[in-house]
Amino acid sequence: KEGKNEETALFLACKHEHNDVARFLLDEKADPNTSNAQGRSPMHVASQARNLPLLNYLLRAGGNFMQETLDGSVPLTHLHP
């Protein structure tokens, strides 16, 4: 984890929608459920961006749709219209 927000390389790749980088990191066994200082995981940022291909990669790598942030939100809530 890097910086004051404790964001991993995978988190940053997802945050900036670099799907190829995220897929590479997941292929190299990056943990899709590691959270930052606010409790947000790569699943949260991919869900918020509604990046379905990225969510698919994260889910296949073991991403958790029900992982809560510090304020109790889960990635699944970002996909509801």
N, C-alpha and C positions, 0 to 999 in steps of 0.2 A: 504494500500500500504506500502511496506517495502523497505528500503534501498534507496540509491541515485537514482536508476533507477525507483523507484516507481512501482515495480512489485508485483502483487497480488499473492495469493496462486494459483488461477486458472491459471494465466499467467505462473507461474513456473511449474505447473503440465503439461501444454501444451508444454512448452519449452523443458522439459525433457521427453516428451512423456509417461507420467504416465496416461494413458487413464482411468484406474479405479479410480484414485484420481480425475481427472478432471470430470468424470461422477458423482461421489459422490458430488463434490462441486456444480455442475450444478443442481443436484437434490435438493440441499440445497439452491438453488436460488442465486448462485454466478452470477454476471453480466458478460456475455460473451463479452461485448463491452467496459469494462473498459480498458483504455489504460495506457501504461507506460510513462516515461518522453519523449520518442521519438515519442509517439503517436501510438505505436504498441499495438495491442490487442491480446488476445489469438487466434483469427481468423488468424492474420498475421503469428504467429509462427506455427500454425497447417498447414496452407497453404504452408508455406515455406518447412515444413517437408513432405508435401504431405501425411499427415496422414488423410486419408479419413474417417475412423471410428470416429476419434476425431472431424473432421469437421462436420460430421453428428450430433454428440451430440451438438456441439456449435450452429449449425443452428436450431435444434429443440428447443434450449433454447433461441432463438431470436438473435443469432449472425448475425452481419451485414457484408456481403461480400464486401460492397462498402465503409466501414469506412476508411478514409484516415489517413496516418501517417503525421508527420510534413513535410516530403519531398514529400507528395502527392501520395505515393503508396497505393494501396488497396490490400486486401488479394487475390482477384481473379487473379491478375497479376502473382502471384507465381505459379498458377496451369497451366498456358499456357506453352506448351512445348518449 
